[in-house]
Amino acid sequence: VGFKNLIGGKRTAIRTISAIEQNPKYSKFSDALGQYKKKIEGELGKDCQDIINMIKNEGMKSLKESEGKAFFLKMIGDYYRYMAESASGDQLAHARDGALEHYKQAETISGELQACNPIKLGLALNFSVFYYEVMQDNKQACQLAETALQDAMAKIDEVDEETFRDAKSIIELLKENLTLWKEEEGGDGAIEDL
């Protein structure tokens, strides 16, 4: 949670400045806004890389079980994705490649987990968002989210109450994303409810 709070404020600030930059009313401040955004982007990139290094050097060392490994690999992928959201050039390539590599590793390891496992579902959610936002691959994003959603829906009646509660919120986010992404493609965005 601490890492998320550190990074979340900077991501929000970058998005807010980007929105302000689009407003012609503030064009006279474009240089100052651009400089400030660049500063925050630099801090975000450094913070994300520090977190990634910490997870790799400390968090991943003693893990034996698949669930823990998948969790931390997904987390590394997430922080690379956060870097990629506002990066350009070589830094974008580094962040994009890092996210893709770690999400794929997490996906391979999470194959051992149940379809409704919250870590597996969270990975599918975040990996599909990565494909949509960073890779700009709507088709792959939809395919990944749809597969996870179908697999989870097929097994949802077999899980205990706690897993159901955890899985349900992630399933709802997967559905929301799929609905939006499919509507953008001009298709029917309706997704079946639980």
Backbone as a printed PyTorch tensor [residue, N CA C, xyz], in Angstrom:
tensor([[[  0.8340,  -1.1950,   0.0000],
         [  0.0000,   0.0000,   0.0000],
         [  0.8740,   1.2530,   0.0000]],

        [[  1.9790,   1.2050,   0.7460],
         [  2.8780,   2.3580,   0.7970],
         [  3.4540,   2.6940,  -0.5680]],

        [[  3.8720,   1.6500,  -1.3060],
         [  4.4030,   1.8650,  -2.6540],
         [  3.3320,   2.4770,  -3.5500]],

        [[  2.1160,   1.9350,  -3.4460],
         [  1.0220,   2.3940,  -4.2890],
         [  0.7060,   3.8660,  -4.0200]],

        [[  0.7240,   4.2600,  -2.7490],
         [  0.4540,   5.6590,  -2.4020],
         [  1.5440,   6.5840,  -2.9280]],

        [[  2.7940,   6.1510,  -2.8120],
         [  3.9210,   6.9480,  -3.3060],
         [  3.7830,   7.1960,  -4.8040]],

        [[  3.4590,   6.1590,  -5.5390],
         [  3.3840,   6.2340,  -6.9940],
         [  2.0550,   6.8320,  -7.4590]],

        [[  0.9650,   6.5080,  -6.7640],
         [ -0.3720,   6.9430,  -7.1740],
         [ -0.5060,   8.4530,  -7.2720]],

        [[  0.0460,   9.1710,  -6.3200],
         [ -0.0350,  10.6280,  -6.3520],
         [  0.6880,  11.2170,  -7.5510]],

        [[  1.8160,  10.6520,  -7.8920],
         [  2.5820,  11.1400,  -9.0440],
         [  1.8710,  10.8090, -10.3560]],

        [[  1.2780,   9.6190, -10.4430],
         [  0.5310,   9.2610, -11.6550],
         [ -0.6550,  10.2010, -11.8420]],

        [[ -1.3430,  10.4860, -10.7490],
         [ -2.4900,  11.4080, -10.8100],
         [ -2.0420,  12.8070, -11.2100]],

        [[ -0.9280,  13.2650, -10.6450],
         [ -0.4180,  14.6010, -10.9760],
         [ -0.0750,  14.7040, -12.4600]],

        [[  0.5510,  13.6840, -13.0060],
         [  0.9170,  13.6860, -14.4320],
         [ -0.3340,  13.7350, -15.2950]],

        [[ -1.3450,  12.9290, -14.9510],
         [ -2.6000,  12.9400, -15.7260],
         [ -3.3040,  14.2960, -15.6260]],

        [[ -3.2750,  14.8890, -14.4340],
         [ -3.9170,  16.1930, -14.2340],
         [ -3.2220,  17.2750, -15.0540]],

        [[ -1.8990,  17.2910, -15.0020],
         [ -1.1460,  18.2860, -15.7840],
         [ -1.3960,  18.0790, -17.2790]],

        [[ -1.4320,  16.8340, -17.7150],
         [ -1.6980,  16.5500, -19.1300],
         [ -3.0620,  17.0890, -19.5400]],

        [[ -4.0510,  16.9330, -18.6700],
         [ -5.3910,  17.4570, -18.9740],
         [ -5.3820,  18.9790, -19.0280]],

        [[ -4.6800,  19.6100, -18.1070],
         [ -4.5860,  21.0740, -18.0860],
         [ -3.8890,  21.5760, -19.3500]],

        [[ -2.8460,  20.8660, -19.7870],
         [ -2.1120,  21.2600, -20.9910],
         [ -3.0010,  21.2640, -22.2330]],

        [[ -4.0490,  20.4420, -22.2290],
         [ -4.9540,  20.3640, -23.3730],
         [ -5.9100,  21.5540, -23.4460]],

        [[ -6.0520,  22.2580, -22.3500],
         [ -6.9830,  23.3850, -22.2870],
         [ -6.3050,  24.6570, -22.8050]],

        [[ -6.8160,  25.2350, -23.8920],
         [ -6.2010,  26.4420, -24.4740],
         [ -6.1270,  27.6190, -23.4820]],

        [[ -6.9960,  27.6230, -22.5200],
         [ -7.0300,  28.6840, -21.5120],
         [ -5.7030,  28.7800, -20.7340]],

        [[ -4.9870,  27.6460, -20.6680],
         [ -3.7430,  27.6100, -19.8910],
         [ -2.4970,  27.5610, -20.7760]],

        [[ -2.6340,  27.8780, -22.0460],
         [ -1.5050,  27.7750, -22.9760],
         [ -0.3360,  28.6750, -22.5800]],

        [[ -0.6260,  29.8050, -21.9300],
         [  0.4710,  30.7000, -21.5160],
         [  1.3550,  30.0700, -20.4230]],

        [[  0.8650,  28.9840, -19.8010],
         [  1.6360,  28.3000, -18.7650],
         [  2.2690,  27.0110, -19.2790]],

        [[  2.2280,  26.7990, -20.5810],
         [  2.6530,  25.5130, -21.1380],
         [  4.1060,  25.1700, -20.8050]],

        [[  5.0040,  26.1430, -20.8340],
         [  6.4070,  25.8570, -20.5130],
         [  6.5610,  25.3980, -19.0680]],

        [[  5.9470,  26.1200, -18.1540],
         [  6.0430,  25.7720, -16.7340],
         [  5.3840,  24.4190, -16.4580]],

        [[  4.2180,  24.1950, -17.0660],
         [  3.5290,  22.9140, -16.8830],
         [  4.3800,  21.7630, -17.4170]],

        [[  4.9500,  21.9700, -18.6020],
         [  5.7910,  20.9430, -19.2070],
         [  6.9990,  20.6140, -18.3600]],

        [[  7.6420,  21.6500, -17.8120],
         [  8.8140,  21.4270, -16.9530],
         [  8.4340,  20.6850, -15.6810]],

        [[  7.3160,  21.0940, -15.0890],
         [  6.8900,  20.4470, -13.8500],
         [  6.4960,  18.9890, -14.1040]],

        [[  5.7880,  18.7540, -15.2010],
         [  5.4100,  17.3820, -15.5420],
         [  6.6490,  16.5220, -15.7690]],

        [[  7.6350,  17.0800, -16.4560],
         [  8.8810,  16.3580, -16.7200],
         [  9.5740,  15.9760, -15.4030]],

        [[  9.5530,  16.9170, -14.4520],
         [ 10.1510,  16.6570, -13.1340],
         [  9.4340,  15.5010, -12.4320]],

        [[  8.1010,  15.5310, -12.4420],
         [  7.3300,  14.4720, -11.7940],
         [  7.5440,  13.1390, -12.5080]],

        [[  7.5960,  13.1640, -13.8370],
         [  7.8480,  11.9410, -14.5960],
         [  9.1950,  11.3360, -14.2280]],

        [[ 10.2050,  12.1830, -14.0480],
         [ 11.5200,  11.7050, -13.6400],
         [ 11.4850,  11.0620, -12.2600]],

        [[ 10.7740,  11.7070, -11.3380],
         [ 10.6410,  11.1540,  -9.9810],
         [  9.8810,   9.8330, -10.0080]],

        [[  8.8180,   9.7880, -10.8150],
         [  8.0310,   8.5640, -10.9340],
         [  8.8990,   7.4200, -11.4670]],

        [[  9.6460,   7.6870, -12.5190],
         [ 10.5250,   6.6620, -13.0890],
         [ 11.5390,   6.1560, -12.0910]],

        [[ 12.1580,   7.0710, -11.3440],
         [ 13.1560,   6.6820, -10.3280],
         [ 12.5050,   5.8770,  -9.2100]],

        [[ 11.3590,   6.3510,  -8.7250],
         [ 10.6630,   5.6390,  -7.6440],
         [ 10.2510,   4.2350,  -8.0840]],

        [[  9.7060,   4.1250,  -9.2860],
         [  9.2960,   2.8140,  -9.7970],
         [ 10.4990,   1.8810,  -9.9150]],

        [[ 11.6060,   2.3930, -10.4490],
         [ 12.7980,   1.5490, -10.5870],
         [ 13.3270,   1.1290,  -9.2220]],

        [[ 13.2870,   2.0230,  -8.2390],
         [ 13.7140,   1.6770,  -6.8740],
         [ 12.8340,   0.5670,  -6.2950]],

        [[ 11.5280,   0.6710,  -6.5100],
         [ 10.6010,  -0.3510,  -6.0150],
         [ 10.8610,  -1.6790,  -6.7170]],

        [[ 11.0340,  -1.6440,  -8.0230],
         [ 11.3250,  -2.8610,  -8.7900],
         [ 12.5960,  -3.5260,  -8.2590]],

        [[ 13.6410,  -2.7340,  -8.0520],
         [ 14.9040,  -3.2820,  -7.5410],
         [ 14.7260,  -3.8850,  -6.1590]],

        [[ 13.9440,  -3.2220,  -5.3150],
         [ 13.7000,  -3.7130,  -3.9630],
         [ 12.9630,  -5.0570,  -4.0120]],

        [[ 11.9640,  -5.1560,  -4.8590],
         [ 11.2110,  -6.4090,  -4.9780],
         [ 12.1180,  -7.5200,  -5.4910]],

        [[ 12.9030,  -7.2170,  -6.5100],
         [ 13.8010,  -8.2300,  -7.0720],
         [ 14.8600,  -8.6600,  -6.0610]],

        [[ 15.4410,  -7.6890,  -5.3510],
         [ 16.5570,  -7.9870,  -4.4450],
         [ 16.1210,  -8.5010,  -3.0770]],

        [[ 14.9310,  -8.1260,  -2.6350],
         [ 14.4820,  -8.5110,  -1.3000],
         [ 13.2570,  -9.4260,  -1.3290]],

        [[ 12.2370,  -9.0310,  -2.0530],
         [ 10.9620,  -9.7520,  -2.0270],
         [ 10.9880, -11.1120,  -2.6960]],

        [[ 11.7390, -11.2500,  -3.7580],
         [ 11.7120, -12.4790,  -4.5570],
         [ 12.7010, -13.5380,  -4.0690]],

        [[ 13.6070, -13.1730,  -3.1870],
         [ 14.7110, -14.0630,  -2.8100],
         [ 14.2770, -15.4210,  -2.2730]],

        [[ 13.3900, -15.4240,  -1.3100],
         [ 13.0960, -16.6680,  -0.5990],
         [ 11.7730, -17.3210,  -1.0040]],

        [[ 11.1650, -16.8510,  -2.0720],
         [  9.8600, -17.3910,  -2.4570],
         [  9.9780, -18.7750,  -3.0700]],

        [[  9.0990, -19.6520,  -2.6250],
         [  9.0830, -21.0090,  -3.1560],
         [  7.7660, -21.3190,  -3.8690]],

        [[  6.6430, -20.8010,  -3.3330],
         [  5.3320, -21.1700,  -3.8770],
         [  4.9420, -20.2720,  -5.0580]],

        [[  4.1410, -20.8400,  -5.9280],
         [  3.7350, -20.1700,  -7.1670],
         [  2.9630, -18.8870,  -6.9110]],

        [[  2.0740, -18.8950,  -5.9180],
         [  1.2420, -17.7260,  -5.6720],
         [  2.0870, -16.5000,  -5.3180]],

        [[  3.0650, -16.6620,  -4.4520],
         [  3.9410, -15.5510,  -4.0660],
         [  4.7890, -15.0590,  -5.2300]],

        [[  5.3190, -15.9930,  -6.0050],
         [  6.1270, -15.6190,  -7.1660],
         [  5.2810, -14.8430,  -8.1830]],

        [[  4.0870, -15.3570,  -8.4560],
         [  3.1960, -14.6860,  -9.4150],
         [  2.8470, -13.2830,  -8.9180]],

        [[  2.5900, -13.1570,  -7.6190],
         [  2.2430, -11.8590,  -7.0370],
         [  3.3570, -10.8390,  -7.2630]],

        [[  4.5930, -11.2210,  -6.9350],
         [  5.7000, -10.2670,  -7.0540],
         [  6.0810,  -9.9980,  -8.5110]],

        [[  5.9970, -10.9950,  -9.3730],
         [  6.2700, -10.7600, -10.7940],
         [  5.2280,  -9.8170, -11.3960]],

        [[  3.9660,  -9.9940, -11.0030],
         [  2.9020,  -9.0900, -11.4340],
         [  3.1880,  -7.6800, -10.9300]],

        [[  3.6160,  -7.5850,  -9.6900],
         [  3.9090,  -6.2770,  -9.0960],
         [  5.0440,  -5.5750,  -9.8550]],

        [[  6.0640,  -6.3130, -10.2180],
         [  7.1600,  -5.7380, -11.0090],
         [  6.6140,  -5.2610, -12.3560]],

        [[  5.7900,  -6.0970, -12.9940],
         [  5.1590,  -5.7000, -14.2510],
         [  4.3450,  -4.4230, -14.0960]],

        [[  3.6140,  -4.3190, -12.9750],
         [  2.8050,  -3.1240, -12.7120],
         [  3.6670,  -1.8680, -12.6340]],

        [[  4.7790,  -1.9330, -11.9270],
         [  5.6140,  -0.7380, -11.7700],
         [  6.3320,  -0.3620, -13.0610]],

        [[  6.6730,  -1.3530, -13.8610],
         [  7.1940,  -1.0270, -15.1970],
         [  6.0920,  -0.3670, -16.0320]],

        [[  4.8540,  -0.8590, -15.8960],
         [  3.7310,  -0.2580, -16.6440],
         [  3.5190,   1.1900, -16.2170]],

        [[  3.6140,   1.4680, -14.9220],
         [  3.4490,   2.8400, -14.4510],
         [  4.5260,   3.7460, -15.0500]],

        [[  5.7450,   3.2140, -15.1630],
         [  6.8240,   3.9780, -15.7930],
         [  6.4860,   4.2450, -17.2620]],

        [[  5.9820,   3.2220, -17.9350],
         [  5.7100,   3.3150, -19.3780],
         [  4.5940,   4.3140, -19.6940]],

        [[  3.6760,   4.5110, -18.7680],
         [  2.5380,   5.4040, -19.0160],
         [  2.9700,   6.8190, -19.4030]],

        [[  4.0950,   7.2650, -18.8610],
         [  4.5080,   8.6450, -19.1500],
         [  5.9240,   8.7290, -19.7240]],

        [[  6.4820,   7.5950, -20.1070],
         [  7.8450,   7.5840, -20.6360],
         [  7.8350,   7.7630, -22.1550]],

        [[  9.0180,   8.0400, -22.7000],
         [  9.1700,   8.1230, -24.1480],
         [ 10.5640,   7.6200, -24.5150]],

        [[ 10.7550,   7.3570, -25.7820],
         [ 12.0670,   6.9520, -26.2930],
         [ 12.5910,   5.6830, -25.6540]],

        [[ 13.8760,   5.6990, -25.2820],
         [ 14.5280,   4.5270, -24.7060],
         [ 13.8990,   4.1200, -23.3770]],

        [[ 13.4850,   5.0990, -22.5910],
         [ 12.8800,   4.7810, -21.2990],
         [ 11.5390,   4.0620, -21.5020]],

        [[ 10.7770,   4.4670, -22.5100],
         [  9.5270,   3.7730, -22.8210],
         [  9.8140,   2.3340, -23.2350]],

        [[ 10.7860,   2.1370, -24.1010],
         [ 11.1330,   0.7840, -24.5510],
         [ 11.5590,  -0.0830, -23.3660]],

        [[ 12.3770,   0.4760, -22.4740],
         [ 12.8410,  -0.2490, -21.2770],
         [ 11.6560,  -0.6360, -20.4010]],

        [[ 10.7630,   0.3120, -20.1340],
         [  9.6220,   0.0670, -19.2610],
         [  8.6400,  -0.9090, -19.8940]],

        [[  8.3610,  -0.7280, -21.1730],
         [  7.4270,  -1.6060, -21.8900],
         [  7.9610,  -3.0390, -21.9040]],

        [[  9.2440,  -3.1920, -22.2460],
         [  9.8390,  -4.5280, -22.3040],
         [  9.8860,  -5.1810, -20.9330]],

        [[ 10.1840,  -4.3810, -19.9010],
         [ 10.2170,  -4.9080, -18.5320],
         [  8.8480,  -5.3740, -18.0800]],

        [[  7.8310,  -4.5870, -18.3780],
         [  6.4670,  -4.9690, -18.0000],
         [  6.0640,  -6.2500, -18.7240]],

        [[  6.2730,  -6.2880, -20.0260],
         [  5.8850,  -7.4560, -20.8160],
         [  6.5810,  -8.7160, -20.3020]],

        [[  7.8760,  -8.6290, -20.0620],
         [  8.6510,  -9.7810, -19.5800],
         [  8.1060, -10.2980, -18.2470]],

        [[  7.8780,  -9.4010, -17.3080],
         [  7.4590,  -9.8340, -15.9760],
         [  5.9990, -10.2670, -15.9290]],

        [[  5.1440,  -9.6120, -16.7040],
         [  3.7570, -10.0830, -16.7900],
         [  3.7020, -11.4820, -17.3970]],

        [[  4.4980, -11.7300, -18.4300],
         [  4.5050, -13.0550, -19.0620],
         [  5.0310, -14.1190, -18.0960]],

        [[  6.0730, -13.7890, -17.3360],
         [  6.5830, -14.7350, -16.3390],
         [  5.5120, -15.0320, -15.2870]],

        [[  4.8290, -13.9920, -14.8320],
         [  3.7660, -14.1700, -13.8400],
         [  2.6310, -15.0120, -14.4210]],

        [[  2.3020, -14.7790, -15.6860],
         [  1.2400, -15.5260, -16.3500],
         [  1.5940, -17.0110, -16.4170]],

        [[  2.8340, -17.3160, -16.7360],
         [  3.2840, -18.7140, -16.8070],
         [  3.1640, -19.3780, -15.4360]],

        [[  3.6630, -18.7060, -14.4200],
         [  3.6190, -19.2710, -13.0670],
         [  2.1850, -19.3720, -12.5530]],

        [[  1.3440, -18.4030, -12.8890],
         [ -0.0300, -18.4130, -12.3890],
         [ -0.8780, -19.4940, -13.0450]],

        [[ -0.3440, -20.1550, -14.0700],
         [ -1.0540, -21.2760, -14.6840],
         [ -1.3340, -22.3820, -13.6800]],

        [[ -0.5420, -22.4340, -12.6160],
         [ -0.7240, -23.4410, -11.5660],
         [ -1.8300, -23.0540, -10.5830]],

        [[ -2.2990, -21.8200, -10.6410],
         [ -3.3070, -21.3340,  -9.6950],
         [ -4.7100, -21.5630, -10.2320]],

        [[ -5.6890, -21.6090,  -9.3190],
         [ -7.0840, -21.7710,  -9.7070],
         [ -7.5610, -20.5490, -10.4930]],

        [[ -8.5340, -20.7500, -11.3520],
         [ -9.0470, -19.6800, -12.2210],
         [ -9.5910, -18.4900, -11.4360]],

        [[-10.1130, -18.7200, -10.2300],
         [-10.6890, -17.6350,  -9.4220],
         [ -9.7120, -17.0730,  -8.3940]],

        [[ -8.4870, -17.5220,  -8.4330],
         [ -7.4970, -16.9920,  -7.5050],
         [ -7.3450, -15.4910,  -7.7470]],

        [[ -7.4790, -14.6630,  -6.7000],
         [ -7.4110, -13.2110,  -6.8780],
         [ -6.1010, -12.7170,  -7.4970]],

        [[ -5.0080, -13.3850,  -7.2240],
         [ -3.7260, -12.9720,  -7.8190],
         [ -3.7480, -13.2550,  -9.3160]],

        [[ -4.2680, -14.4130,  -9.6950],
         [ -4.3570, -14.7570, -11.1090],
         [ -5.3000, -13.7990, -11.8400]],

        [[ -6.4400, -13.4900, -11.2240],
         [ -7.3880, -12.5520, -11.8360],
         [ -6.8180, -11.1350, -11.8980]],

        [[ -6.1390, -10.7140, -10.8260],
         [ -5.5200,  -9.3850, -10.8080],
         [ -4.4530,  -9.2620, -11.8820]],

        [[ -3.7140, -10.3330, -12.0880],
         [ -2.7170, -10.3490, -13.1560],
         [ -3.3940, -10.1880, -14.5130]],

        [[ -4.4580, -10.9360, -14.7450],
         [ -5.1720, -10.8360, -16.0260],
         [ -5.7030,  -9.4180, -16.2310]],

        [[ -6.2330,  -8.8240, -15.1720],
         [ -6.7420,  -7.4560, -15.2530],
         [ -5.6270,  -6.4860, -15.6260]],

        [[ -4.5370,  -6.5080, -14.8810],
         [ -3.4470,  -5.5470, -15.0990],
         [ -2.7040,  -5.8020, -16.4120]],

        [[ -2.5170,  -7.0670, -16.7590],
         [ -1.8300,  -7.4000, -18.0050],
         [ -2.6810,  -6.9490, -19.1920]],

        [[ -3.9980,  -7.1240, -19.0990],
         [ -4.8540,  -6.6740, -20.1940],
         [ -4.8540,  -5.1490, -20.3030]],

        [[ -4.8190,  -4.4450, -19.1640],
         [ -4.7180,  -2.9800, -19.1810],
         [ -3.3920,  -2.5640, -19.8220]],

        [[ -2.3260,  -3.2920, -19.5230],
         [ -1.0220,  -3.0260, -20.1510],
         [ -1.1240,  -3.1380, -21.6710]],

        [[ -1.7380,  -4.2270, -22.1530],
         [ -1.8800,  -4.3880, -23.5960],
         [ -2.6970,  -3.2550, -24.1950]],

        [[ -3.7520,  -2.8550, -23.5070],
         [ -4.6290,  -1.8200, -24.0250],
         [ -3.9660,  -0.4460, -24.0050]],

        [[ -3.4080,  -0.0510, -22.8560],
         [ -2.8940,   1.3080, -22.6930],
         [ -1.4740,   1.5090, -23.2160]],

        [[ -0.5910,   0.5780, -22.9290],
         [  0.8190,   0.7590, -23.2890],
         [  1.1190,   0.2030, -24.6790]],

        [[  0.6810,  -1.0110, -24.9310],
         [  0.9560,  -1.6380, -26.2270],
         [ -0.0500,  -1.1930, -27.2960]],

        [[ -1.1570,  -0.6130, -26.8580],
         [ -2.2400,  -0.1740, -27.7380],
         [ -2.7140,  -1.3140, -28.6410]],

        [[ -2.8550,  -2.4820, -27.9980],
         [ -3.2890,  -3.6970, -28.6820],
         [ -4.6410,  -4.1160, -28.0900]],

        [[ -5.6980,  -3.4960, -28.6100],
         [ -7.0450,  -3.7320, -28.1080],
         [ -7.4280,  -5.2080, -28.2180]],

        [[ -7.0760,  -5.8270, -29.3150],
         [ -7.4510,  -7.2300, -29.5490],
         [ -6.8370,  -8.1520, -28.4910]],

        [[ -5.5470,  -7.9820, -28.2170],
         [ -4.8730,  -8.8240, -27.2250],
         [ -5.4110,  -8.5320, -25.8240]],

        [[ -5.6970,  -7.2740, -25.5390],
         [ -6.2540,  -6.9020, -24.2340],
         [ -7.5930,  -7.6030, -24.0220]],

        [[ -8.4460,  -7.5470, -25.0210],
         [ -9.7640,  -8.1890, -24.9210],
         [ -9.6360,  -9.7030, -24.7960]],

        [[ -8.7610, -10.2750, -25.5890],
         [ -8.5800, -11.7270, -25.5600],
         [ -8.1130, -12.1980, -24.1880]],

        [[ -7.1460, -11.5080, -23.6160],
         [ -6.6120, -11.8700, -22.3050],
         [ -7.6840, -11.7380, -21.2260]],

        [[ -8.3910, -10.6140, -21.2240],
         [ -9.4280, -10.3760, -20.2180],
         [-10.5800, -11.3630, -20.3810]],

        [[-10.9700, -11.6220, -21.6200],
         [-12.0870, -12.5290, -21.8810],
         [-11.7720, -13.9610, -21.4410]],

        [[-10.5690, -14.4160, -21.7300],
         [-10.1770, -15.7670, -21.3260],
         [-10.2080, -15.9050, -19.8070]],

        [[ -9.6190, -14.9310, -19.1030],
         [ -9.6150, -14.9710, -17.6340],
         [-11.0340, -14.9240, -17.0910]],

        [[-11.8600, -14.0890, -17.6840],
         [-13.2440, -13.9500, -17.2420],
         [-14.0210, -15.2510, -17.4620]],

        [[-13.9030, -15.8450, -18.6290],
         [-14.6010, -17.1020, -18.9130],
         [-14.1350, -18.2240, -17.9970]],

        [[-12.8160, -18.3200, -17.7860],
         [-12.2810, -19.3590, -16.9020],
         [-12.7960, -19.1840, -15.4790]],

        [[-12.8080, -17.9380, -15.0100],
         [-13.2740, -17.6670, -13.6460],
         [-14.7710, -17.9350, -13.5090]],

        [[-15.5490, -17.5220, -14.4920],
         [-17.0000, -17.7240, -14.4360],
         [-17.3450, -19.2210, -14.4150]],

        [[-16.5430, -20.0230, -15.0900],
         [-16.7900, -21.4670, -15.1220],
         [-16.5250, -22.1230, -13.7650]],

        [[-15.7030, -21.4990, -12.9240],
         [-15.3130, -22.0910, -11.6370],
         [-15.8380, -21.3320, -10.4240]],

        [[-16.5240, -20.2160, -10.6280],
         [-16.9140, -19.3360,  -9.5200],
         [-17.8080, -20.0340,  -8.4940]],

        [[-18.6240, -20.9850,  -8.9230],
         [-19.5210, -21.6890,  -7.9980],
         [-18.7970, -22.7060,  -7.1260]],

        [[-17.5430, -22.9750,  -7.4350],
         [-16.7850, -23.9910,  -6.7050],
         [-15.8770, -23.4050,  -5.6230]],

        [[-15.8530, -22.0860,  -5.4680],
         [-14.9120, -21.4770,  -4.5240],
         [-15.5860, -21.1400,  -3.1990]],

        [[-14.7640, -20.9800,  -2.1610],
         [-15.2940, -20.6120,  -0.8470],
         [-15.7080, -19.1450,  -0.8350]],

        [[-16.3680, -18.7480,   0.2400],
         [-16.9540, -17.4060,   0.3540],
         [-15.8950, -16.2990,   0.2420]],

        [[-14.7630, -16.4660,   0.9070],
         [-13.7170, -15.4390,   0.8910],
         [-13.1330, -15.2630,  -0.5120]],

        [[-12.8430, -16.3580,  -1.1750],
         [-12.3130, -16.2910,  -2.5380],
         [-13.3500, -15.6660,  -3.4700]],

        [[-14.6230, -16.0290,  -3.2640],
         [-15.6880, -15.4560,  -4.0850],
         [-15.7120, -13.9350,  -3.9530]],

        [[-15.6590, -13.4250,  -2.7110],
         [-15.6890, -11.9700,  -2.4880],
         [-14.5080, -11.2890,  -3.1690]],

        [[-13.3100, -11.8630,  -2.9840],
         [-12.1100, -11.2700,  -3.5910],
         [-12.1730, -11.3280,  -5.1190]],

        [[-12.6070, -12.4650,  -5.6400],
         [-12.6460, -12.6500,  -7.0890],
         [-13.7280, -11.7780,  -7.7340]],

        [[-14.8560, -11.6160,  -7.0530],
         [-15.9950, -10.8940,  -7.6250],
         [-15.6290,  -9.4600,  -8.0160]],

        [[-14.8980,  -8.7590,  -7.1590],
         [-14.5530,  -7.3690,  -7.4690],
         [-13.6230,  -7.2830,  -8.6820]],

        [[-12.7030,  -8.2250,  -8.8050],
         [-11.7940,  -8.2190,  -9.9570],
         [-12.5510,  -8.6160, -11.2250]],

        [[-13.4490,  -9.5780, -11.0970],
         [-14.2730,  -9.9880, -12.2380],
         [-15.0870,  -8.8030, -12.7500]],

        [[-15.6350,  -8.0060, -11.8350],
         [-16.4140,  -6.8280, -12.2370],
         [-15.5470,  -5.8210, -13.0060]],

        [[-14.3050,  -5.6270, -12.5630],
         [-13.3920,  -4.7230, -13.2720],
         [-13.0400,  -5.2700, -14.6540]],

        [[-12.8310,  -6.5650, -14.7500],
         [-12.5760,  -7.1790, -16.0580],
         [-13.7640,  -6.9460, -16.9950]],

        [[-14.9770,  -7.1340, -16.4540],
         [-16.1900,  -6.9140, -17.2620],
         [-16.2930,  -5.4650, -17.7210]],

        [[-16.0550,  -4.5260, -16.8130],
         [-16.1300,  -3.1080, -17.1710],
         [-15.1570,  -2.7730, -18.2870]],

        [[-13.9210,  -3.2390, -18.1450],
         [-12.9150,  -2.9750, -19.1830],
         [-13.3290,  -3.5860, -20.5140]],

        [[-13.7570,  -4.8290, -20.4880],
         [-14.1660,  -5.4940, -21.7260],
         [-15.3170,  -4.7570, -22.3980]],

        [[-16.2770,  -4.3160, -21.6000],
         [-17.4150,  -3.5810, -22.1520],
         [-16.9370,  -2.3170, -22.8590]],

        [[-16.0750,  -1.5540, -22.1890],
         [-15.5540,  -0.3190, -22.7950],
         [-14.7290,  -0.6060, -24.0440]],

        [[-13.8500,  -1.5760, -23.9570],
         [-12.9620,  -1.8670, -25.0770],
         [-13.7360,  -2.3850, -26.2860]],

        [[-14.7400,  -3.2090, -26.0370],
         [-15.5280,  -3.7410, -27.1500],
         [-16.4010,  -2.6610, -27.7780]],

        [[-16.9160,  -1.7640, -26.9590],
         [-17.6980,  -0.6430, -27.4980],
         [-16.8350,   0.2420, -28.3860]],

        [[-15.5850,   0.4430, -27.9910],
         [-14.6630,   1.2470, -28.8030],
         [-14.4300,   0.6090, -30.1630]],

        [[-14.4370,  -0.7050, -30.1940],
         [-14.2580,  -1.4170, -31.4630],
         [-15.5190,  -1.3870, -32.3050]],

        [[-16.6110,  -0.8860, -31.7280],
         [-17.8640,  -0.8080, -32.4620],
         [-18.7230,  -2.0350, -32.3080]],

        [[-18.3370,  -2.9260, -31.3990],
         [-19.1240,  -4.1430, -31.1920],
         [-20.0860,  -3.9830, -30.0370]],

        [[-20.7660,  -5.0620, -29.7240],
         [-21.6730,  -5.0960, -28.5870],
         [-20.8320,  -5.3000, -27.3400]],

        [[-20.8520,  -4.3630, -26.4450],
         [-20.0200,  -4.4350, -25.2530],
         [-20.6420,  -5.1810, -24.1050]],

        [[-21.8430,  -5.7430, -24.2730],
         [-22.5450,  -6.3990, -23.1650],
         [-21.7930,  -7.6410, -22.7090]],

        [[-21.5740,  -7.7090, -21.3910],
         [-20.9050,  -8.8500, -20.7750],
         [-21.8620,  -9.4090, -19.7260]],

        [[-21.9850, -10.7340, -19.6730],
         [-22.8850, -11.4100, -18.7550],
         [-22.5460, -11.1320, -17.2970]],

        [[-23.5700, -10.9250, -16.4760],
         [-23.3780, -10.6880, -15.0360],
         [-23.1510, -11.9940, -14.2930]],

        [[-22.6320, -11.8460, -13.0490],
         [-22.4480, -13.0190, -12.1790],
         [-23.7740, -13.5840, -11.7530]]])
